[in-house]
Amino acid sequence: MIRLHATRKLFEKLPVDKDGKLSATERTAWIYEKPTLDINPLSGWHGHLVTLQRRQCLLMAHDATRFPLVLPALTKPDFAELNDRFTDTFMNTLLKCGANELHLETADKYLRPLQVDTECNRSVQGTLNRMKDEFEHQLYFDRLNVAEMTGYNAGAWLADTPRTVKGKDYLWPNKEMLTLLSRLGSGG
Protein backbone atom coordinates (compact mmCIF):
# COMPACT_ATOMS: atom_id res chain seq x y z
CA MET A 1 0.00 0.00 0.00
CA ILE A 2 0.92 3.61 -0.41
CA ARG A 3 0.08 5.62 2.69
CA LEU A 4 -1.69 8.90 2.09
CA HIS A 5 -1.95 11.19 5.09
CA ALA A 6 -4.99 13.32 4.32
CA THR A 7 -6.24 16.48 5.90
CA ARG A 8 -9.63 16.06 7.58
CA LYS A 9 -11.32 17.96 4.72
CA LEU A 10 -9.90 15.54 2.13
CA PHE A 11 -10.54 12.44 4.25
CA GLU A 12 -14.24 13.28 4.54
CA LYS A 13 -14.57 13.41 0.73
CA LEU A 14 -13.00 10.00 0.12
CA PRO A 15 -15.22 6.88 -0.02
CA VAL A 16 -12.84 4.70 2.02
CA ASP A 17 -13.62 1.58 4.05
CA LYS A 18 -12.80 1.14 7.75
CA ASP A 19 -9.16 0.38 6.84
CA GLY A 20 -8.83 3.59 4.80
CA LYS A 21 -8.84 1.83 1.44
CA LEU A 22 -10.70 2.84 -1.70
CA SER A 23 -12.68 0.18 -3.53
CA ALA A 24 -11.15 -1.35 -6.64
CA THR A 25 -12.76 -0.12 -9.85
CA GLU A 26 -12.48 -1.12 -13.49
CA ARG A 27 -9.66 1.39 -13.93
CA THR A 28 -7.77 0.36 -10.81
CA ALA A 29 -8.23 -3.42 -10.65
CA TRP A 30 -4.68 -3.97 -11.99
CA ILE A 31 -3.10 -2.14 -9.06
CA TYR A 32 -4.95 -4.31 -6.53
CA GLU A 33 -3.59 -7.45 -8.21
CA LYS A 34 0.02 -6.53 -7.42
CA PRO A 35 1.68 -8.40 -4.53
CA THR A 36 1.94 -6.63 -1.18
CA LEU A 37 5.20 -4.97 -0.20
CA ASP A 38 6.47 -4.95 3.38
CA ILE A 39 8.28 -1.66 2.82
CA ASN A 40 7.29 0.63 -0.03
CA PRO A 41 9.70 3.54 -0.61
CA LEU A 42 6.98 5.37 -2.59
CA SER A 43 4.70 5.29 0.44
CA GLY A 44 4.21 8.35 2.57
CA TRP A 45 2.32 11.17 0.86
CA HIS A 46 0.38 14.06 2.32
CA GLY A 47 -2.77 15.32 0.61
CA HIS A 48 -4.42 18.71 1.02
CA LEU A 49 -7.75 19.62 -0.58
CA VAL A 50 -7.95 23.28 -1.56
CA THR A 51 -10.44 25.41 -3.46
CA LEU A 52 -9.00 27.40 -6.35
CA GLN A 53 -11.18 29.28 -8.82
CA ARG A 54 -14.20 27.69 -7.09
CA ARG A 55 -12.90 24.20 -7.96
CA GLN A 56 -11.69 21.46 -5.65
CA CYS A 57 -8.01 20.74 -6.22
CA LEU A 58 -5.84 18.17 -4.50
CA LEU A 59 -2.22 18.99 -3.77
CA MET A 60 0.01 16.11 -2.71
CA ALA A 61 3.62 15.94 -1.56
CA HIS A 62 5.82 12.89 -1.01
CA ASP A 63 7.08 13.06 2.56
CA ALA A 64 10.74 12.18 1.94
CA THR A 65 11.34 13.99 -1.36
CA ARG A 66 8.61 16.66 -1.24
CA PHE A 67 7.77 15.68 -4.84
CA PRO A 68 4.47 17.44 -5.63
CA LEU A 69 1.38 16.32 -7.51
CA VAL A 70 -1.42 18.64 -8.62
CA LEU A 71 -4.85 17.12 -9.28
CA PRO A 72 -7.03 20.05 -10.41
CA ALA A 73 -10.80 20.45 -10.68
CA LEU A 74 -11.86 17.24 -8.92
CA THR A 75 -15.48 16.11 -8.94
CA LYS A 76 -17.18 13.50 -6.78
CA PRO A 77 -16.38 10.59 -9.17
CA ASP A 78 -12.70 11.60 -9.12
CA PHE A 79 -12.52 10.94 -5.38
CA ALA A 80 -13.74 7.36 -5.91
CA GLU A 81 -11.09 6.97 -8.66
CA LEU A 82 -8.30 8.54 -6.62
CA ASN A 83 -6.00 5.52 -7.14
CA ASP A 84 -6.27 6.01 -10.91
CA ARG A 85 -5.89 9.80 -10.71
CA PHE A 86 -2.86 9.44 -8.40
CA THR A 87 -1.13 6.92 -10.70
CA ASP A 88 -1.82 8.96 -13.83
CA THR A 89 -0.69 12.24 -12.29
CA PHE A 90 2.41 10.71 -10.69
CA MET A 91 3.64 9.05 -13.88
CA ASN A 92 2.91 12.06 -16.11
CA THR A 93 4.49 14.51 -13.68
CA LEU A 94 7.59 12.30 -13.63
CA LEU A 95 7.67 12.50 -17.43
CA LYS A 96 7.42 16.30 -17.31
CA CYS A 97 10.35 16.28 -14.86
CA GLY A 98 12.55 14.41 -17.33
CA ALA A 99 12.16 10.85 -16.03
CA ASN A 100 13.66 8.16 -18.23
CA GLU A 101 12.48 4.60 -18.84
CA LEU A 102 14.27 3.24 -15.75
CA HIS A 103 12.56 5.83 -13.53
CA LEU A 104 9.11 5.05 -14.96
CA GLU A 105 9.57 1.26 -14.76
CA THR A 106 10.75 1.55 -11.17
CA ALA A 107 7.85 3.82 -10.24
CA ASP A 108 5.42 1.34 -11.83
CA LYS A 109 7.04 -1.51 -9.90
CA TYR A 110 6.26 0.20 -6.58
CA LEU A 111 2.79 1.59 -7.35
CA ARG A 112 0.14 0.15 -5.05
CA PRO A 113 -3.36 1.21 -3.92
CA LEU A 114 -3.64 4.16 -1.56
CA GLN A 115 -4.39 3.63 2.11
CA VAL A 116 -5.67 6.84 3.66
CA ASP A 117 -5.40 8.08 7.23
CA THR A 118 -5.52 11.45 8.98
CA GLU A 119 -2.06 11.45 10.57
CA CYS A 120 -0.31 14.60 9.44
CA ASN A 121 3.21 15.98 9.68
CA ARG A 122 3.33 19.74 10.19
CA SER A 123 6.50 20.13 8.13
CA VAL A 124 4.92 18.50 5.08
CA GLN A 125 1.70 20.44 5.64
CA GLY A 126 3.77 23.63 5.61
CA THR A 127 5.21 22.56 2.25
CA LEU A 128 1.69 21.92 0.94
CA ASN A 129 0.50 25.34 2.09
CA ARG A 130 3.42 27.01 0.35
CA MET A 131 2.76 24.97 -2.81
CA LYS A 132 -0.86 26.13 -2.74
CA ASP A 133 0.20 29.77 -2.59
CA GLU A 134 2.71 29.29 -5.43
CA PHE A 135 0.20 27.42 -7.59
CA GLU A 136 -2.49 30.03 -6.94
CA HIS A 137 -0.02 32.74 -7.97
CA GLN A 138 0.85 30.82 -11.15
CA LEU A 139 -2.85 30.52 -12.03
CA TYR A 140 -3.33 34.26 -11.56
CA PHE A 141 -0.10 35.44 -13.17
CA ASP A 142 -0.34 33.18 -16.26
CA ARG A 143 -4.14 33.61 -16.48
CA LEU A 144 -4.71 29.85 -16.37
CA ASN A 145 -8.06 28.17 -15.90
CA VAL A 146 -7.76 25.36 -13.35
CA ALA A 147 -10.68 23.51 -14.97
CA GLU A 148 -8.81 23.28 -18.28
CA MET A 149 -5.53 21.82 -17.03
CA THR A 150 -4.23 18.36 -16.17
CA GLY A 151 -1.86 19.47 -13.45
CA TYR A 152 1.21 17.67 -14.85
CA ASN A 153 3.02 20.87 -15.85
CA ALA A 154 2.07 22.57 -12.59
CA GLY A 155 3.43 19.61 -10.62
CA ALA A 156 6.68 19.67 -12.60
CA TRP A 157 6.95 23.44 -12.08
CA LEU A 158 6.44 23.03 -8.32
CA ALA A 159 8.95 20.14 -8.29
CA ASP A 160 11.60 22.48 -9.69
CA THR A 161 11.33 24.76 -6.65
CA PRO A 162 13.61 24.19 -3.63
CA ARG A 163 11.87 23.02 -0.45
CA THR A 164 12.94 22.99 3.15
CA VAL A 165 12.65 19.94 5.34
CA LYS A 166 12.84 20.29 9.09
CA GLY A 167 16.37 19.51 10.23
CA LYS A 168 17.82 19.40 6.69
CA ASP A 169 19.07 21.78 4.03
CA TYR A 170 17.06 22.71 0.97
CA LEU A 171 16.17 19.96 -1.45
CA TRP A 172 14.91 19.95 -5.03
CA PRO A 173 11.89 17.61 -5.19
CA ASN A 174 12.37 16.61 -8.85
CA LYS A 175 16.02 15.66 -8.28
CA GLU A 176 15.22 13.88 -5.01
CA MET A 177 12.45 11.74 -6.56
CA LEU A 178 14.50 10.85 -9.65
CA THR A 179 17.47 9.96 -7.42
CA LEU A 180 15.23 7.75 -5.28
CA LEU A 181 13.86 5.97 -8.36
CA SER A 182 17.36 5.57 -9.83
CA ARG A 183 18.61 4.03 -6.58
CA LEU A 184 15.64 1.66 -6.39
CA GLY A 185 15.93 0.77 -10.09
CA SER A 186 19.61 -0.10 -9.82
CA GLY A 187 18.99 -2.25 -6.75
CA GLY A 188 20.80 0.15 -4.40
C-alpha positions as CSV (number, residue, x, y, z in Angstrom):
1,M,0.0,0.0,0.0
2,I,0.9,3.6,-0.4
3,R,0.1,5.6,2.7
4,L,-1.7,8.9,2.1
5,H,-2.0,11.2,5.1
6,A,-5.0,13.3,4.3
7,T,-6.2,16.5,5.9
8,R,-9.6,16.1,7.6
9,K,-11.3,18.0,4.7
10,L,-9.9,15.5,2.1
11,F,-10.5,12.4,4.3
12,E,-14.2,13.3,4.5
13,K,-14.6,13.4,0.7
14,L,-13.0,10.0,0.1
15,P,-15.2,6.9,0.0
16,V,-12.8,4.7,2.0
17,D,-13.6,1.6,4.0
18,K,-12.8,1.1,7.7
19,D,-9.2,0.4,6.8
20,G,-8.8,3.6,4.8
21,K,-8.8,1.8,1.4
22,L,-10.7,2.8,-1.7
23,S,-12.7,0.2,-3.5
24,A,-11.2,-1.4,-6.6
25,T,-12.8,-0.1,-9.9
26,E,-12.5,-1.1,-13.5
27,R,-9.7,1.4,-13.9
28,T,-7.8,0.4,-10.8
29,A,-8.2,-3.4,-10.7
30,W,-4.7,-4.0,-12.0
31,I,-3.1,-2.1,-9.1
32,Y,-5.0,-4.3,-6.5
33,E,-3.6,-7.5,-8.2
34,K,0.0,-6.5,-7.4
35,P,1.7,-8.4,-4.5
36,T,1.9,-6.6,-1.2
37,L,5.2,-5.0,-0.2
38,D,6.5,-4.9,3.4
39,I,8.3,-1.7,2.8
40,N,7.3,0.6,0.0
41,P,9.7,3.5,-0.6
42,L,7.0,5.4,-2.6
43,S,4.7,5.3,0.4
44,G,4.2,8.4,2.6
45,W,2.3,11.2,0.9
46,H,0.4,14.1,2.3
47,G,-2.8,15.3,0.6
48,H,-4.4,18.7,1.0
49,L,-7.8,19.6,-0.6
50,V,-8.0,23.3,-1.6
51,T,-10.4,25.4,-3.5
52,L,-9.0,27.4,-6.3
53,Q,-11.2,29.3,-8.8
54,R,-14.2,27.7,-7.1
55,R,-12.9,24.2,-8.0
56,Q,-11.7,21.5,-5.6
57,C,-8.0,20.7,-6.2
58,L,-5.8,18.2,-4.5
59,L,-2.2,19.0,-3.8
60,M,0.0,16.1,-2.7
61,A,3.6,15.9,-1.6
62,H,5.8,12.9,-1.0
63,D,7.1,13.1,2.6
64,A,10.7,12.2,1.9
65,T,11.3,14.0,-1.4
66,R,8.6,16.7,-1.2
67,F,7.8,15.7,-4.8
68,P,4.5,17.4,-5.6
69,L,1.4,16.3,-7.5
70,V,-1.4,18.6,-8.6
71,L,-4.9,17.1,-9.3
72,P,-7.0,20.0,-10.4
73,A,-10.8,20.5,-10.7
74,L,-11.9,17.2,-8.9
75,T,-15.5,16.1,-8.9
76,K,-17.2,13.5,-6.8
77,P,-16.4,10.6,-9.2
78,D,-12.7,11.6,-9.1
79,F,-12.5,10.9,-5.4
80,A,-13.7,7.4,-5.9
81,E,-11.1,7.0,-8.7
82,L,-8.3,8.5,-6.6
83,N,-6.0,5.5,-7.1
84,D,-6.3,6.0,-10.9
85,R,-5.9,9.8,-10.7
86,F,-2.9,9.4,-8.4
87,T,-1.1,6.9,-10.7
88,D,-1.8,9.0,-13.8
89,T,-0.7,12.2,-12.3
90,F,2.4,10.7,-10.7
91,M,3.6,9.0,-13.9
92,N,2.9,12.1,-16.1
93,T,4.5,14.5,-13.7
94,L,7.6,12.3,-13.6
95,L,7.7,12.5,-17.4
96,K,7.4,16.3,-17.3
97,C,10.3,16.3,-14.9
98,G,12.6,14.4,-17.3
99,A,12.2,10.8,-16.0
100,N,13.7,8.2,-18.2
101,E,12.5,4.6,-18.8
102,L,14.3,3.2,-15.7
103,H,12.6,5.8,-13.5
104,L,9.1,5.0,-15.0
105,E,9.6,1.3,-14.8
106,T,10.8,1.6,-11.2
107,A,7.8,3.8,-10.2
108,D,5.4,1.3,-11.8
109,K,7.0,-1.5,-9.9
110,Y,6.3,0.2,-6.6
111,L,2.8,1.6,-7.4
112,R,0.1,0.2,-5.1
113,P,-3.4,1.2,-3.9
114,L,-3.6,4.2,-1.6
115,Q,-4.4,3.6,2.1
116,V,-5.7,6.8,3.7
117,D,-5.4,8.1,7.2
118,T,-5.5,11.5,9.0
119,E,-2.1,11.4,10.6
120,C,-0.3,14.6,9.4
121,N,3.2,16.0,9.7
122,R,3.3,19.7,10.2
123,S,6.5,20.1,8.1
124,V,4.9,18.5,5.1
125,Q,1.7,20.4,5.6
126,G,3.8,23.6,5.6
127,T,5.2,22.6,2.2
128,L,1.7,21.9,0.9
129,N,0.5,25.3,2.1
130,R,3.4,27.0,0.3
131,M,2.8,25.0,-2.8
132,K,-0.9,26.1,-2.7
133,D,0.2,29.8,-2.6
134,E,2.7,29.3,-5.4
135,F,0.2,27.4,-7.6
136,E,-2.5,30.0,-6.9
137,H,0.0,32.7,-8.0
138,Q,0.9,30.8,-11.2
139,L,-2.9,30.5,-12.0
140,Y,-3.3,34.3,-11.6
141,F,-0.1,35.4,-13.2
142,D,-0.3,33.2,-16.3
143,R,-4.1,33.6,-16.5
144,L,-4.7,29.8,-16.4
145,N,-8.1,28.2,-15.9
146,V,-7.8,25.4,-13.3
147,A,-10.7,23.5,-15.0
148,E,-8.8,23.3,-18.3
149,M,-5.5,21.8,-17.0
150,T,-4.2,18.4,-16.2
151,G,-1.9,19.5,-13.4
152,Y,1.2,17.7,-14.9
153,N,3.0,20.9,-15.8
154,A,2.1,22.6,-12.6
155,G,3.4,19.6,-10.6
156,A,6.7,19.7,-12.6
157,W,7.0,23.4,-12.1
158,L,6.4,23.0,-8.3
159,A,9.0,20.1,-8.3
160,D,11.6,22.5,-9.7
161,T,11.3,24.8,-6.7
162,P,13.6,24.2,-3.6
163,R,11.9,23.0,-0.4
164,T,12.9,23.0,3.2
165,V,12.7,19.9,5.3
166,K,12.8,20.3,9.1
167,G,16.4,19.5,10.2
168,K,17.8,19.4,6.7
169,D,19.1,21.8,4.0
170,Y,17.1,22.7,1.0
171,L,16.2,20.0,-1.5
172,W,14.9,19.9,-5.0
173,P,11.9,17.6,-5.2
174,N,12.4,16.6,-8.8
175,K,16.0,15.7,-8.3
176,E,15.2,13.9,-5.0
177,M,12.5,11.7,-6.6
178,L,14.5,10.8,-9.7
179,T,17.5,10.0,-7.4
180,L,15.2,7.7,-5.3
181,L,13.9,6.0,-8.4
182,S,17.4,5.6,-9.8
183,R,18.6,4.0,-6.6
184,L,15.6,1.7,-6.4
185,G,15.9,0.8,-10.1
186,S,19.6,-0.1,-9.8
187,G,19.0,-2.2,-6.8
188,G,20.8,0.2,-4.4
